[in-house]
Amino acid sequence: MEAVTMTVEVPEPLAGRLAAEAARRGVSVDEVAVEALEGVYGPRELPESADSLEAFIGCGSSGRGEPFDILRARSDLAARKLAHGA
């Protein structure tokens, strides 16, 4: 993917936070800024060599609108199995 150079003016406090996060992670400020922008505008396109399984994971939706509590579901399933002598 081709990179494009842009000049963006940000408030000093934000520039300081970007620099601090980059230093903490040992990466460039550019990398932190790109990651933040991707969080708003979507991830980079996957390179053609990307693993197809990795690209597939998370691309679907169950259609359920309500939150799903996996711990509660497991507890309920265990209770049903015990009730049936399993």
C-alpha positions as CSV (number, residue, x, y, z in Angstrom):
1,M,0.0,0.0,0.0
2,E,1.4,3.4,-1.0
3,A,1.9,5.9,1.8
4,V,0.9,9.5,1.5
5,T,2.6,12.3,3.5
6,M,0.3,14.7,5.2
7,T,0.8,17.6,7.5
8,V,-1.7,17.8,10.3
9,E,-1.8,20.5,13.0
10,V,-2.9,19.1,16.4
11,P,-3.2,20.8,19.7
12,E,0.0,20.6,21.9
13,P,-1.6,18.3,24.5
14,L,-2.7,15.8,21.9
15,A,0.8,15.9,20.3
16,G,2.3,15.2,23.7
17,R,-0.1,12.2,24.3
18,L,0.7,10.8,20.9
19,A,4.5,11.1,21.5
20,A,4.2,9.6,25.0
21,E,2.2,6.6,23.7
22,A,4.6,6.1,20.8
23,A,7.6,6.1,23.3
24,R,5.8,3.7,25.6
25,R,5.2,1.2,22.8
26,G,8.5,1.8,21.1
27,V,6.9,2.8,17.8
28,S,6.8,6.0,15.8
29,V,4.3,8.8,16.3
30,D,3.1,8.1,12.7
31,E,2.2,4.5,13.6
32,V,0.2,5.6,16.6
33,A,-1.6,8.3,14.6
34,V,-2.4,5.9,11.8
35,E,-3.8,3.4,14.3
36,A,-6.0,6.1,15.9
37,L,-7.3,7.2,12.5
38,E,-8.0,3.6,11.5
39,G,-10.1,3.3,14.6
40,V,-12.4,6.0,13.3
41,Y,-12.2,5.5,9.5
42,G,-11.6,1.7,9.3
43,P,-8.6,-0.5,9.1
44,R,-6.1,-0.6,6.2
45,E,-7.0,-2.8,3.4
46,L,-5.6,-6.3,3.9
47,P,-2.6,-7.1,1.8
48,E,-3.2,-9.8,-0.9
49,S,-0.9,-12.1,1.1
50,A,-3.1,-11.9,4.3
51,D,-4.3,-15.2,5.7
52,S,-7.8,-15.8,4.5
53,L,-8.9,-17.2,7.9
54,E,-7.6,-14.2,9.7
55,A,-9.5,-12.0,7.2
56,F,-12.7,-14.0,7.8
57,I,-12.7,-13.9,11.6
58,G,-15.1,-11.2,12.9
59,C,-16.6,-10.4,9.6
60,G,-20.1,-11.8,10.4
61,S,-22.8,-11.0,12.8
62,S,-25.2,-13.3,14.6
63,G,-28.0,-10.8,14.2
64,R,-28.6,-10.8,18.0
65,G,-29.0,-7.2,19.2
66,E,-28.9,-8.0,23.0
67,P,-25.7,-8.4,24.8
68,F,-24.5,-12.1,25.2
69,D,-23.1,-13.2,28.5
70,I,-21.0,-16.3,27.8
71,L,-20.5,-17.1,31.5
72,R,-24.3,-17.0,32.1
73,A,-24.9,-19.2,29.1
74,R,-22.3,-21.8,30.2
75,S,-23.8,-21.8,33.7
76,D,-27.3,-22.3,32.3
77,L,-26.1,-25.2,30.1
78,A,-24.3,-26.8,33.0
79,A,-27.4,-26.6,35.1
80,R,-29.5,-28.2,32.4
81,K,-27.0,-31.0,31.9
82,L,-27.0,-31.7,35.6
83,A,-30.8,-31.7,35.8
84,H,-30.9,-34.3,33.1
85,G,-28.2,-36.5,34.8
86,A,-25.5,-35.8,32.2
